[in-house]
């Protein structure tokens, strides 16, 4: 009964509009006082601080900083220009550029909000000029940014790897495959929409000009080569790759392309520090929640329930997807990750589900939560960036939610998709 009251307290704080720090923290501390009153308070502080005292998490501030640098500079624009030169003339034209550009920017940023902001400013006007409806244009911009959470380097995969002890390099390899599948699904939807008529194509670019566009973007294209090549070759770790990406972005944007001033660098550093602090406060509280989930033996209770109804991995994954989908509608994705992974991951292990496969399912759910009304984070980023009402963006994003769910079911029940590249690279 008392546990139910604590859950209701968390729901009440959420509905009352409290910050997620309090929504997660207050019920956790109440649980401690009621069920583990003898537990010394310094142990709580140790769990909060110790939870984020991990070198793997150093990759997060570095990738956030690098993403903000590239979004404010010219690297993002150069990547989009390369994609436009290669696929702009196809049926769907600029729509495919949005999908491909988001995937390319995701390959150097790992941040969906940064991708929405960067792509929105660059290609939204072009989509409207090409004949796409306002709703479809907004929906595609918001949804395509999801690929940046899957295609490495992905901040979400780093957090999942930290929480579960799964190899981040293997997760990155799996994310590459799943991100490509999601991107192809969106591209197919664009192709169908363009077939209805009224959408113009970009003029076909001669191969000489395409090669020139690639050459002009050589510094931008060098970033994913260094990051992914370094990680998959075993030359550098994901954390080291994140640090290298910051140095590379500063050198290219400030000294080679000269697109950023020292004043710009100061503002970007400040903004990146604030973004990092927000994430790490939630991660610290997530460490405390994981501690109490373990003490309360929640995973064992879930396993016992599944055994009592003779449910296997198919039913479990269906329930896990449903839990993440509902959570994504009401709380931010990082919080959903911190709340749901600790009790569900041990159950997945007990059912023989590969940690990389489960990580792809979790990350794809987190991506879906970024665009799911009423509280999808990317919806509000797009509204702020483009000056569009939230209701208009929500109206455009629903068809892409359906596409995402179909891809989620495909990834959930065909684990070979998630595991093909990791097995190919790492055996």
C-alpha positions in Angstrom: 0.0 0.0 0.0 2.8 2.4 0.9 4.6 1.7 -2.3 1.5 2.6 -4.3 1.3 5.9 -2.4 4.9 6.7 -3.3 4.2 5.9 -7.0 1.1 8.2 -6.8 3.3 10.9 -5.2 5.6 10.8 -8.3 2.6 11.0 -10.6 1.2 13.9 -8.7 4.5 15.8 -8.8 4.6 15.2 -12.6 1.1 16.4 -13.2 1.7 19.5 -11.0 4.6 20.5 -13.3 7.5 19.9 -11.0 11.0 19.5 -12.5 12.0 15.9 -13.2 14.7 16.2 -10.6 12.0 16.4 -7.9 9.7 14.0 -9.7 12.4 11.3 -9.5 14.1 12.4 -6.3 11.3 13.1 -3.8 9.6 9.7 -4.2 13.1 8.0 -4.0 13.9 9.8 -0.7 10.4 9.0 0.6 10.9 5.4 -0.2 14.2 5.4 1.7 12.6 7.0 4.8 9.7 4.6 4.9 11.4 1.3 4.0 15.1 1.8 4.8 15.0 4.4 7.6 18.2 2.9 9.2 20.2 3.4 6.0 22.6 6.3 6.8 22.2 9.5 4.9 25.8 9.6 3.7 25.1 6.3 1.8 22.4 8.2 -0.2 24.9 11.0 -1.1 27.4 8.3 -2.1 24.9 6.7 -4.5 24.0 10.0 -6.0 27.5 11.2 -6.6 29.1 7.8 -7.2 26.5 7.0 -9.8 28.0 9.5 -12.2 31.6 9.0 -11.2 32.4 7.0 -14.3 34.8 7.7 -17.1 32.4 6.5 -19.8 30.0 9.4 -19.0 32.8 11.9 -19.9 31.8 11.2 -23.5 28.4 13.0 -23.0 29.7 16.6 -22.4 32.2 16.2 -25.2 29.7 15.1 -27.7 27.2 17.8 -26.6 29.9 20.4 -27.0 31.0 19.1 -30.4 27.3 19.0 -31.6 26.7 22.6 -30.6 30.0 23.7 -32.3 29.0 22.1 -35.6 25.4 23.3 -35.4 26.6 26.9 -35.0 29.3 26.6 -37.6 29.5 25.3 -41.2 30.0 21.6 -40.7 26.3 20.8 -40.6 25.6 22.9 -43.7 28.4 21.2 -45.6 27.0 17.8 -44.8 23.5 18.8 -46.0 25.0 20.1 -49.2 26.7 16.8 -49.9 23.4 14.9 -49.4 21.6 17.4 -51.6 24.1 17.0 -54.4 23.7 13.2 -54.2 20.0 12.7 -53.8 18.3 16.0 -54.3 17.2 15.1 -57.9 15.4 11.9 -56.9 11.6 11.6 -56.4 11.0 13.3 -53.1 14.0 15.6 -53.6 14.5 17.8 -50.6 12.6 15.4 -48.4 15.3 12.8 -48.9 17.8 15.5 -48.1 16.2 16.1 -44.8 16.4 12.4 -43.9 19.9 12.0 -45.2 21.1 15.3 -43.7 19.7 14.3 -40.3 21.5 11.0 -40.4 24.8 12.7 -41.5 24.5 15.3 -38.8 23.6 12.6 -36.3 26.8 10.8 -37.2 28.8 13.7 -35.8 26.6 15.0 -33.0 24.6 12.2 -31.3 21.9 14.7 -30.3 18.4 14.8 -31.6 17.5 18.3 -30.3 20.7 19.7 -31.9 19.8 17.9 -35.2 16.2 19.4 -35.2 17.6 22.9 -34.6 20.3 22.7 -37.2 18.2 21.0 -39.9 15.2 23.1 -39.3 16.9 26.4 -40.0 18.6 25.1 -43.1 16.0 23.0 -45.0 12.5 23.9 -43.8 12.1 26.8 -46.2 13.3 24.7 -49.0 10.7 22.0 -48.2 8.0 24.5 -48.4 9.3 25.9 -51.7 9.4 22.4 -53.1 5.7 21.9 -52.5 5.6 19.9 -49.3 2.7 20.8 -47.0 3.5 22.6 -43.8 2.4 19.7 -41.7 4.5 17.1 -43.6 7.5 19.3 -43.6 7.4 19.9 -39.8 6.7 16.2 -39.1 9.6 15.0 -41.3 12.1 17.5 -39.7 11.2 16.4 -36.2 11.0 12.7 -36.9 14.2 12.4 -39.0 16.2 13.8 -36.1 15.5 10.5 -34.3 18.1 8.8 -36.4 20.8 10.8 -34.5 19.9 8.9 -31.3 20.7 5.6 -33.1 23.5 6.3 -35.5 26.7 6.6 -33.6 27.9 8.5 -31.7 24.7 8.4 -29.7 24.4 9.9 -26.2 21.5 7.6 -25.4 23.5 4.5 -26.2 26.3 5.8 -24.0 23.9 6.2 -21.1 22.4 2.7 -21.7 25.9 1.2 -21.9 26.8 2.9 -18.6 23.7 1.6 -16.9 23.9 -2.0 -18.1 27.6 -2.5 -18.5 27.2 -3.3 -22.3 30.0 -2.6 -24.7 29.5 0.9 -26.1 31.4 0.0 -29.3 29.0 -2.9 -29.9 26.0 -0.7 -29.2 27.3 1.9 -31.7 27.6 -0.9 -34.3 24.1 -2.0 -33.6 22.8 1.5 -33.7 24.3 2.1 -37.1 22.2 -0.8 -38.5 19.0 0.3 -36.8 19.5 3.9 -37.6 19.8 3.0 -41.3 16.6 1.0 -41.2 14.7 3.9 -39.6 16.1 6.3 -42.1 15.1 4.1 -45.0 11.6 3.8 -43.6 11.3 7.6 -43.5 12.7 7.9 -47.0 10.1 5.4 -48.3 7.4 7.5 -46.7 8.8 10.6 -48.4 8.8 8.7 -51.7 5.1 7.8 -51.3 4.2 11.4 -50.3 6.1 12.9 -53.3 4.2 10.5 -55.6 0.9 12.3 -54.8 2.1 15.2 -56.9 2.9 18.8 -56.4 6.5 18.2 -55.1 9.3 19.5 -57.3 12.8 17.9 -57.5 16.2 19.5 -57.4 17.9 19.7 -60.8 20.2 16.7 -61.4 23.8 17.7 -60.5 26.6 16.5 -62.8 29.0 14.2 -61.2 31.8 16.8 -61.5 29.7 19.1 -59.2 28.9 16.2 -56.8 32.6 15.5 -56.4 33.2 19.2 -55.9 30.6 19.3 -53.1 32.2 16.3 -51.5 35.6 17.9 -51.7 34.3 21.2 -50.2 32.9 19.1 -47.3 36.1 17.1 -46.7 36.6 18.6 -43.2 33.0 17.8 -42.3 33.2 14.3 -43.6 36.4 13.8 -41.8 34.6 13.9 -38.4 32.6 10.6 -38.7 35.6 8.9 -40.3 37.8 9.8 -37.3 35.1 9.0 -34.7 33.7 5.7 -36.1 37.0 4.6 -37.7 38.9 5.1 -34.5 36.3 3.3 -32.3 35.7 0.3 -34.6 39.4 -0.2 -35.2 40.0 -0.2 -31.5 42.5 2.7 -31.7 40.5 4.9 -29.4 37.7 4.4 -26.9 34.3 6.1 -27.3 35.2 8.6 -24.6 38.5 9.4 -26.3 36.6 9.8 -29.6 34.3 12.3 -28.0 37.2 14.4 -26.8 38.9 14.2 -30.2 35.6 15.3 -31.8 35.6 18.5 -29.7 39.2 19.4 -30.6 38.5 18.6 -34.3 35.3 20.7 -34.3 37.1 23.7 -32.8 40.1 23.5 -35.1 37.9 23.1 -38.2 35.2 25.7 -37.4 37.4 28.4 -35.7 40.7 28.1 -37.6 40.1 26.4 -41.0 36.6 27.5 -41.9 36.7 30.6 -39.7 33.0 30.3 -39.0 33.2 30.9 -35.3 34.6 33.8 -33.3 36.0 33.6 -29.8 32.8 35.1 -28.5 30.8 32.4 -30.3 33.0 29.7 -28.7 32.4 31.2 -25.2 28.6 31.2 -25.7 28.6 27.7 -27.1 30.7 26.5 -24.2 28.3 28.1 -21.7 25.2 26.5 -23.4 26.9 23.1 -23.6 27.8 23.3 -19.9 24.1 24.0 -19.0 22.9 21.1 -21.2 25.5 18.8 -19.6 24.5 19.8 -16.1 20.8 19.1 -16.8 21.6 15.6 -18.0 24.0 14.7 -15.2 21.6 15.8 -12.5 19.1 13.4 -13.9 21.8 10.6 -14.2 22.8 11.1 -10.6 19.2 10.8 -9.4 18.8 7.8 -11.7 21.7 6.1 -9.9 19.7 6.5 -6.6 16.6 5.0 -8.2 18.6 2.0 -9.6 19.9 1.4 -6.1 16.4 1.2 -4.6 15.1 -0.8 -7.5 17.7 -3.4 -6.7 17.0 -3.3 -3.0 13.3 -3.8 -3.6 14.1 -6.8 -5.9 11.7 -5.4 -8.5 13.4 -7.4 -11.4 12.8 -10.7 -9.4 9.2 -9.7 -8.9 8.7 -9.1 -12.7 10.5 -12.4 -13.5 8.2 -14.2 -11.0 5.1 -12.6 -12.6 6.2 -13.6 -16.1 6.8 -17.2 -15.0 3.4 -17.4 -13.3 1.6 -16.6 -16.5 4.1 -18.6 -18.6 5.1 -15.6 -20.6 8.3 -15.7 -22.8 10.5 -13.1 -24.4 7.9 -12.1 -27.0 5.4 -11.1 -24.4 8.0 -9.4 -22.3 9.3 -7.2 -25.2 5.7 -6.3 -26.0 5.1 -5.1 -22.4 8.5 -3.3 -22.4 7.6 -1.4 -25.6 4.2 -0.5 -24.1 5.8 0.8 -20.9 8.4 2.9 -22.8 5.7 4.3 -25.2 3.4 5.4 -22.3 6.4 6.8 -20.4 7.6 8.7 -23.5 4.3 10.5 -23.7 4.6 12.1 -20.3 8.2 12.3 -19.1 11.4 13.2 -20.9 13.3 10.4 -22.6 16.4 10.4 -20.3 14.0 10.0 -17.3 12.2 7.2 -19.0 15.6 5.5 -19.6 16.6 5.9 -15.9 13.3 4.7 -14.5 12.6 1.7 -16.8 16.0 0.2 -17.7 17.0 -0.9 -14.1 14.0 -3.1 -13.5 13.6 -4.4 -17.1 17.2 -5.1 -18.1 17.8 -8.0 -15.6 14.5 -9.5 -16.8 15.7 -9.3 -20.4 19.0 -11.0 -19.4 17.1 -13.8 -17.7 15.1 -14.4 -20.8 18.3 -14.7 -23.0 17.8 -11.4 -24.8 21.0 -10.0 -26.1 22.0 -6.8 -24.3 22.8 -5.0 -27.6 19.4 -6.1 -29.1 17.6 -4.8 -26.0 19.6 -1.6 -26.2 18.4 -1.0 -29.7 14.8 -1.6 -28.6 15.2 0.8 -25.7 16.9 3.5 -27.8 14.3 3.3 -30.5 11.6 3.7 -27.9 13.5 6.7 -26.5 13.6 8.1 -30.0 9.9 7.6 -30.4 9.4 9.4 -27.0 11.2 12.4 -28.5 8.4 13.0 -31.0 5.4 11.6 -29.1 2.8 14.2 -28.0 2.1 15.8 -25.6 5.6 16.2 -24.2 7.9 15.1 -27.0 11.1 17.2 -26.5 11.9 17.6 -30.3 8.4 19.0 -30.9 9.2 21.9 -28.6 12.7 22.4 -30.0 11.2 22.6 -33.5 8.5 25.0 -32.3 11.1 27.3 -30.7 13.5 27.1 -33.7 10.9 27.7 -36.5 8.4 29.8 -34.6 5.6 27.3 -35.3 2.7 26.5 -32.8 3.2 23.1 -31.0 -0.3 22.0 -32.2 0.7 22.3 -35.8 3.9 20.3 -35.3 1.9 17.6 -33.4 -0.5 17.3 -36.3 2.3 16.7 -38.7 4.3 14.2 -36.6 1.5 11.6 -36.1 2.1 9.7 -39.4 5.8 9.4 -38.5 4.9 8.0 -35.1 3.1 5.2 -36.9 6.1 4.6 -39.2 8.4 4.5 -36.1 6.1 2.0 -34.4 6.3 -0.3 -37.4 10.1 -0.1 -37.4 10.1 -0.7 -33.7 8.1 -4.0 -34.1 10.5 -5.0 -36.9 13.6 -4.4 -34.7 12.0 -6.0 -31.7 11.1 -9.3 -33.2 14.0 -9.6 -35.7 17.1 -9.4 -33.5 19.3 -10.2 -36.5 19.0 -6.6 -37.7 20.5 -5.2 -34.5 23.2 -7.9 -34.2 24.4 -8.2 -37.7 27.0 -5.4 -37.8 28.3 -6.0 -34.2 28.9 -9.7 -35.0 30.4 -8.7 -38.3 32.9 -6.3 -36.6 33.5 -7.9 -33.3 32.6 -11.6 -33.9 
